[in-house]
Amino acid sequence: MNLMKIPASMVRTAILLGCPLLLAAAGGAVKVGKARFGLDRWTYIQADNERVPTSKKKGSFGIGFAYVNGDGKADIASGAHFYRNPGGDMSKAPWPRVDLPNSPATGNPVDAGLLFNVKGAGPARDIMAEDLPNIVWLHTDDPQGGKWTARVVAQMPPPRHGNGRMIKLAKITPGAKRPDILLTGGGGTYLLQVPEQPEAGNWPITKITHTDADEQKAIGLGDIDGDGHVDLVLAVGIRLPDIEWWGNPGDGSANWKKHPLGKTINMAKMIEMADVNGDGRLDVVATDSEHVDSGLFWFEAPADPVKGKWIRHDVAKGYNGLDSMSVEDMNADGRPDIVIGETKDKLRLVIYENVEGEKSWKEHLISEGKESHKGANAVDLDGDGDLDLVSIAYFGFKELHVWRNDNGR
């Protein structure tokens, strides 16, 4: 199997969810070669401009992508809405939208952040959403996602701004047949388990990390210490530059152990993991935010992730808030690139191309004037093999932005 033909996002998901086929492909070194795609041809599509506010009457934090009807075109769940991919060149706008049911507990609009399948395989007919402290599960039997039912399945303390900022799938519980769900909430990060009979009642939820600084706003996932279990990399919390990694105990318990990793300059915000320099170790990529001079960084993993020093490398600065980031191989050359989106000021969307294994970064300005907050999401929406970009906004919350990647056409 040629790993170069597998999108990096699929390989990362395989590692986190334990897919044997892709794990076998990902087991060796990734072959680095000539870029298959350029990075400078994009078409902007305004997929929606009438979105409903959710968290404290401001923008949504949630956005998720998956295939609902099996047509090979990725659909979107975000905030109070589900969007069907219109197909073709995706330019028919606005995208077909289904307004999701309000929270059964309060009647408030829900903030959908994950589109998936509760069984762990098959078409994505399930959504996890928040109306904190209520966690809401939505399900549809309609292949077109036209009608959804909603029920509260768990509760979690809210952070100060309303709903949590991050929901991710991961394989955490040993022997579990169904996917685990990680959520950032008030005071820490929580593990939500999908039970064998999800419709029967409350779902088990456990607090696995702790912060005294409100919320750990992003989750980096990967096996840092090489013990075969997925660890977490988290920002310590609101207003702080500190980043920690938390070791997975591997037994399904809440006994996660934290280790210091490094610091950004301003408040640490977005975090992802990838082997940036090709040495076989998972490095950490992070942004900081809440400042007019926000920056982008990567932390080089030492041989010993516990006792060794994580070296910080500065990639870029001069952005006014970096609340959006993806780390993916955007040009298919075998190296992870970084996509960032700006929240204020110029509202730039930029790709930093990883040149010669992190020795230099080439900047590609994709767009200006369109806010990215929990955006710059890299996903192959149209199934053509290259990664498109999607952003939602906080201040300009009514808009859903899509940039179609034309470099592979």
N, C-alpha and C positions, 0 to 999 in steps of 0.2 A: 504493500500500500504506500502511495506517495503522500507523505505528510504535507507537502507543499500545497496539495489540492484541498486540504481540509482547513476551513477557516479557523483562525486562532481562537475565536469565541467558542467554537464547537469543541476544540481540544481542551480548553479550560473547563467547559461544562462537563466533559467526559471525566476529567480528573476529579472534579468535585463530586460528581454523582456516581462514579465508579463504573463507567461504561467499558467493558473489557475490550471491545474491538478498537476503540480509539485510544485506550490506554496502551494497547500493544504498539500502536503506531507512534505514540508519543514517548515510548519508553527510551528510545535512543536519542542521539543528538539531532537537533533540527538542522537540516541542510540549508545553508545560506547560499543564495545565488543571485542572479540578476533579477531586478524588479520586473514583475509581469504587468503591473499597472502604473500609470502616472498618477499624480495626485492633484491635478489642477483643472480638471473638467467636471463641473458640477451644475445641476439645475435645481433651483429653489422651487419648492411647492408649499404653499400655505394650506396645510391639510385641514385646519379649522381656525376660525377667529371668533368663536362664540362659546368658549369653554366656561364652565361654571366654577366659581371659586369654592374651595373646600376648607383648607386649614385656616381657621380664624378669619374667614372671608377673604383670604389671599389665595395665591396660587397653590397648585397641588405639589406634592413631593413625589408621588408615585408614578412610575411608568414601567411597563413590561411588554415583551414581544414574544410571540409564539404563533404556530400555525393552528388555526381553529377549524377550518373546513378542508384541510388537506390539499389545497391547490398549489402549494409551494410558494405562496406569497405570505409573508409575515404580517399578522394583524397586531394591533396595539390596544392595550388597556392602560388608561392613564386618568387619574383623578376620578371624576364622576362619569366617565365615558368609556365605551368600547368602540374601536374604529375597525371597520373592515377594509382591508387593502383593496383598492379599486381595480388592481391588476393593470395589465398593459404597461404603459410607461409611467403609471401612477400619478399623472398630472391632472386627472379629472378631480377637481376640488369644488367644494369641500369633500373630504372623504366621507363615505357612508358612516353615520354615527348612531350608536344606540346609547341612550341615557340609562345608566345603571340604576337599580332600585336604591332608594335611600336606606340609611341604617335602620334596621328594625327596632333598635333600642331608643333612638332619639329622633328619627325623622330627618337627620342631617344628611347632606350629600356625602357619600363615601369617597375615600381617596384610594383608588386601586393602584397597586404597585407591583403585582406579580400575576402573570398569565401563564398557566401551567396545567398539568394533569395530576390530580391527587393520587392516582395509581402509580405515577412515575413514568408512564409511557402512554403513547397514543395521542390523539388530537387534544389540544389545549381547550378544555371545556370548564376550567375553574379559574377563579380570580381570588387573590387575597387582597383585602382592602382594610383601611383603618377609619375609624371614627372614635379615636381614643377617648376613654380607656377601652373601648370595644374594638375587637378584631373581628372582621366580617368575612365570611366565606360566601362567594357567589358561584353558582353553578348553572350551566345550561345544557340541555340535551339537543338544542338546535344547532346543526352544523354551521349555520350562518351567524350564530350568536345574537339572534334577534330578541330573545327573551331570557332573562336571568332571574333566579331566585336568590334571596339573601338570608343568611342567618348568622347570629353572633355565636362564635365558637370559643372565644377566649377573651381575656382582659389583660391589659398591660398599662403601667403608669405612663401618662403622656409627658413628653418634654414640654418646655415652657411655651413653645410656639404652636402647640396643638397636636398634630400627628407626627409620627416618627419619619425620619428622612430616608431610611433604607430598608428594603426587603430583598433577601436573596435566598435562593435554593442552595443547599449543600448536603453532602452525605456526612452526617455527624454521628448518628446513633448506630452503634455496631449491630449488624443483623437486621436492621429495619428494612422492610419491604417497600415502604413508601417514603417519599422525599421528606427531608427536614427543611424547616424554614427559619431563617435568621432575621430578626427585626431589631432595629435600634429604637429604644424607648427611653423613658425617663429613668435616669440613674444607671443605665447599663445596656447590655445587649442580651436579647432573649432568644431561646430556642423553642420553637413551636413544632410539635410533632403531629403528623397526620395519622390518626388512628385507623385501625383496620376497617372500622365502620364509621366513616367521617360524619355521616348524617345522624348518628345515634346520640350525640351530646357534646359536651365540652371537650376540647382538644388539650392534651397536656402541654403546659408551657413552663419553662424554667429559665430563671435569670442566671446566665453563665459568666458574665463579666460585670464589673462595677466601675462607676465613676461618680465623683462628687461634683462634677462640673456639667450637670444637666444631661447631655447626650453625646455619645460617640457616633458622630454623624455619618461615617462611612465604614465599610467593611471590606478589607482585603482578605482574600481566601487563598490558602495554599499550604502544602506540607513543608513547613520551614525546617523542621529538625529531622526529616527523613524517616520518621517512624511509621509512615503509612496512614497517618490521620491528618485531617484538614485542620490547620491552625488559623487563627484570626490575627489580622493587623488592624489596629484601631487608633484613631486620634483620641487623646485623653478626654477632651471635651471642650465646651464653649470657652472661647477667648484664649485657649492655650495652644502653644506650638508643639507640644510633646506628642510623640507617637510611641505606642507600645505594641508588642505582639504577645498573644495569649496562647499558651500551649494546650492542645487538646489532650485530656487525660486518657482518651481512647476507650473508656468504659461506659460512656453515656451519662456520667455524673456531672455535677456542676463544679467539680474541683479543677477548674482551669487555672493555670499558673501564668502570671504576667511577667514580662521581661521588658526593660527599657530598650528602645531601638534608636531613636534620634529625635531631632527637632527641626521643624521648618523655621521661618522667620516670624511670620504672623500666625494667626490661628490656623492650625492644620485642618484641612477640610476633606478633599477627595483622596481616596487611597485605592490602589490596585497592586497586584503582584504579577511579575513577569521576569523572565531571565533576560535582562536588558543587555548584558555584555557577552552572553553566550558561553559562560563558564560552567553551566550546569546547576547553578544555584538560583533560587528565587529571590530576586531583588524587590524592592518596594518603590513604587512611584507615587508621588503625593503632590497635591497643591496646597497652598495656603490662601486665605481669603479674609474678608472683612477689613480690607485695607486698600488704599489707592495704589499701592505698589505690591500687589500680590504676585506670587511666583510659582514656578513649576520645578520639582526636584526629583531625583532618584537616589535611593540609598543602596549602596553596594553591599551585598550580603557577604559576611566573613565565613571562613571555613567552619568556625564554631559560632552558631547564631546566638548562643547564650552568653559566652564569655568574650567573644570577639567584638571588635568595633565595627559598626555599620558606618561606612564612609558616605557622607552626603555630597552629591554632585548637583550643582545648580544648572538647570537647563535654560530657564527664561524668567524674566521678571517684567514689571511695568504694566501689569493688568489690574483693572479695578474689580476685584472679586472673581475668584475662580471656583465656582460651585459646581462645575461640570467637567467630567473627564472620562475618556475611555483609553484603554491600552490594548491595541490590536495591531496585527500586521496588515497595515492598510494597503501596501503596494505588493504584497505577496513575495517578498524577497527573503523571508525566513527570520527577519528581525522585528521585534515589537516596536511599533510607533506609538505616539501619544497624541490624542485629540483633546483639546481643551476648549471651553466656552466661557465667555466673559459675561458677568451679571450686570455690570453698570458701565457707564461711560461709552466707549466705542462699540461695545457688544460684539466683540470679535469671536469668530470661530476659526481655529487654527490647528493645523496638523504639524507636529514636529517629527520629521522623518529621521529615523535612526540610521545614521550613516556610518559604515565601517564599525559596527558593534559598539556604539555609544561614544566613539571618539569625537564625533561632532553631530550636531542636529541641524537639519535644514528646515527652515520655516516655510509653511505654505498657508497663506491667508485664504480661507475659503469664503468667508462672508463677514460683513459688518452690518450693524444696525438691527440685529435680531437677537433678543436676549436668550441666553442659555442659563437655566437654573435647574439643576438635575437634568442636564442635557448633554450634548455632544456624544450621544449614544451611537455606537457603531454597530450596525446590524444589516444583514443582507435582506432588505425588504422585498425585492423583486425577484430573488432567486437566480440572479445572473452571475453569481460568483464573486462579485466585488461588494464591499461594505458601504452602505449608505449611512447617512447621519440624521439623527432626530433630536430635537430639543423641545422641552417645555419651559415655560417662564414663570416667574413668581410675581413680578410687578406687572408685566404684560401678560397676565394669566390667561387671557382669552385665546391665545394663539398656540397652535401646534405646528412646529416647523419641521419640514423634511427637506433634506438636500439629497437628490438622486445622484449617485456616483456614475458618471458617464465615461470614466477612464477605461473601463473594461469593455465598452461597447464598440 
